[in-house]
Amino acid sequence: MSTTTIDPTVTAAELTRQDRCDRCGAQAYVKATLPTADGMDLLFCGHHFRAHELKLVAAGATIHDERHRIDEQLSEH
């Protein structure tokens, strides 16, 4: 079960194919905004978000999660 915190009052723009994971350069599906870094955004692919999710949540990050779109992208091909 995921413990991701999502702020429903934040209306973030949908991530695009040009948005890349800060760790590996793959397409980003998650944006984490860190309150302790003056609102700095970090972008993650699904794999790297899962690897860092608990630390991000513990740090109070606001998470914009579009991983549900991964399957949509695969079905377009």
C-alpha positions in Angstrom: 0.0 0.0 0.0 1.3 3.4 -0.9 1.7 6.2 1.7 2.1 8.9 -0.9 0.7 12.3 0.2 -1.0 14.2 -2.6 -2.2 17.8 -2.1 -5.6 18.0 -4.0 -5.6 21.8 -3.8 -2.5 21.9 -6.0 -3.4 21.9 -9.7 -0.1 20.9 -11.4 0.2 20.8 -15.1 0.3 17.4 -16.7 3.9 16.1 -17.1 4.9 15.8 -20.8 7.2 13.6 -22.7 9.9 16.3 -22.4 9.8 16.0 -18.6 12.7 13.7 -17.7 13.6 11.8 -14.5 16.3 13.6 -12.6 18.0 10.3 -11.8 18.1 8.4 -15.1 16.6 10.6 -17.9 13.6 8.4 -18.5 10.2 10.0 -19.0 9.0 11.5 -15.7 5.6 10.5 -14.3 6.0 11.9 -10.8 6.8 15.4 -9.6 7.8 15.9 -5.9 7.9 19.4 -4.5 10.1 19.8 -1.4 9.0 22.4 1.2 12.4 22.5 2.8 14.1 23.5 -0.5 11.9 26.6 -1.2 9.6 24.5 -3.3 12.2 22.8 -5.5 10.7 20.2 -7.8 12.2 16.8 -8.5 11.1 14.7 -11.4 11.1 10.9 -11.3 10.3 7.9 -13.5 8.1 5.3 -11.8 11.1 3.1 -10.8 13.1 5.9 -9.1 10.0 7.3 -7.4 9.3 3.9 -5.8 12.9 3.8 -4.7 12.7 7.3 -3.0 9.0 7.5 -2.1 9.3 6.9 1.7 12.1 9.5 2.0 10.1 12.1 0.0 7.0 11.6 2.1 9.0 11.7 5.3 10.4 15.1 4.1 6.9 16.4 3.6 7.1 16.6 -0.2 3.9 17.3 -2.1 3.6 14.5 -4.8 2.0 14.9 -8.2 1.7 11.3 -9.4 0.8 10.5 -13.0 2.1 6.8 -13.0 -1.4 5.7 -14.1 -0.4 7.2 -17.5 2.3 4.7 -18.0 -0.2 2.1 -19.2 -1.9 4.7 -21.4 1.4 5.4 -23.1 2.0 1.7 -23.8 -1.4 1.2 -25.3 -0.8 4.0 -27.8 1.9 2.0 -29.6 
